[in-house]
Amino acid sequence: MKIMVAMSGGVDSTMSAKFLKEQGHEVQGCYMKLHSKPGYHEENIRKVKKVGDYLGINVHILDLQDKFNEFVYDPFVRLYKEGKTPNPCALCNKFIKLGALLNFAKQNGCEKLATGHYVQVKDGFITAAKDPSKDQSYFLAQVPKEVLKDVIFPLGDKFKSDIKELAKSIEVLNEFAVQSESSEICFVEDTYIEVLKRHYNTNLPGNVVDKSGNIVGKHQGYMHYTIGKRRGFEVFGAHEPHFVIKINPDKNEIVVGSKDDLAQNIVELENVNLFIDKDEFECETKIRYRSPKLQASVKIDTANKAGIVILNQNALGVASGQLCVMYDKDRVVASGFIK
């Protein structure tokens, strides 16, 4: 089979290409230039070409910066301005890695696209990886169901520790095994604020208010805060911890309250991606990548790709812009962005 592998210069995509080549497939590699962070691409391209030479495969360099800006970077910047907390990796997987890159693979005569994600596809469903510590099913939950027949995830049934050990044992690939993990958001060097500063004045002192709208303190500028944050602002005479429970960007205000004020059990969704033919169902739900799964009842408005999730218990830190993913055991049945 002719397969294109998304190659980043990391150990996961490197070993994915190696496994597929050893299985007898006709493999091509592709490195995507997604942003213009200084010095970022040169080192990665060196590594990708080294792997290409080692495996004897052709490696493409594909410039997708315009598409990345349109579908990932610009929404990232805009959503923070709107007082939301974006999830750029979910958008990148949908529109870039399993969108534009898949189209490029098909244009080059490839039957499948492979990536180094730790996730499985079973019976047409995105399914959690065998390694729970590396499972990336959450970040792939916005990918359209019809795309899944065209993609392969060679690492979905493997453990990251085994992958690194195997790479370590191969002299040519040793540097891939010992390099540090890549950052979660590839275009963010240190903090998201550094990115926003290129576009906005983020240091706009404003008022901290309570649930009733009373001014109770001062902050540095609303874009510095996300739902659940408890530091970086002043509350006059406070003796108890205060948490950000709402952001009012138009007024440059942050609303604070107690930890209990963060709790909610009704979550509204938009841009719902559905993998099952049901508009009402019970499931387990994650409101953030690292959050525990909570039992929930879900109603979907399929015409408007909207939904309501009613959690069986309160969740803390439900943030507008984050991805809510719904599971039936270990398989993804739906996802949507929190309104």
C-alpha positions, 0 to 999 in steps of 0.5 A: 500500500502507498502511504504518506506519513506526517513527519515532524522530526519527533520519535513518534512519527519517525517510528511510525514511518519505520514500522510501515516501511518494515511491513512492506508498504511504499512509504513517503514522508511529509513535513509541514511548515505551519508557522514561522517561529524562528529556527524551528523548521531548520532543525526539524527538517534536518531530522526528517531528512535524516530519517528519510535517508535511513529508511530510503523514503522520499520526504516532501516539505509542504508549506501550509502556513496560510491554511494554518493561519486561517484555521488555527492561528487566527482563531486562537488569537481571536478567541482569546480576544473574545474572552474564550479559551481556544483548543488549537490542536483540535482545529489543527487535526481537523483542518490541517493534519487530517484535512489539507495534508490528507488531500496532499497525500491523495494528490500524490497517489497515496491510499492512506495517511499515517500519523504518530498520534496515540489513538486507534480506529476501531469499527469506524470510531476514534478509540482511545490508545492502548497507552492511557497516559498518551491517549490523543483521542480527545484532540482528534474528536473533531475529525469528520467520521468519513476521514477515518477510513483514509488514516492509519495510526501505527502507535495506537496499540503501543506504549510510548515507553516501548517506542522510545526504548526501541528508538534508543536501541537503533544508533541512527535514531538514538537522538529521537529517543532522548530529545525532550517532548514537543510542546503541546502548542507548536507555535507557543514558545513560553505562554500564550500571552507572548503570542497575543502581545504581537496582535494586541495590547494585553496589559490593560488594567481593569476591574475585578468584580463579584457575581453582583457586579460590585468592584472588588479588585484590580487586574492586569488585562482580561486576556491574562486570565482563563476560567478557574485561574486564582492568581495574578489579580488583586481582590481588596482585603481577601482572606479566601481564595478567589477564582475567575468564573467569567470574563467580560471582554467588552468591559475588560472585567473579570468576574471572581467567586469561590470554588463552588461558583466554578461548578456547573452541570449544564454545558452548551455546545456548538460545531458538534461533530457526531459519530453516531446516528442519535440525537439523544444519548447517555455517555461519559464526557470530558470538558478538558483534555486532563479532566476526568470523565463524567456521566452525562445526558446529551441532546443534539440539534443536528440541523444547527450542529448544537448540543446540550450536555447535562452532567450527572455531577458538577464540573469545575472550570467549564471554559468557553472555547474548549472542546467537550468530548463524549465517549461510549467507554473508550470510543468517541461518539461526539464532540463540540466546542463549549459556547 
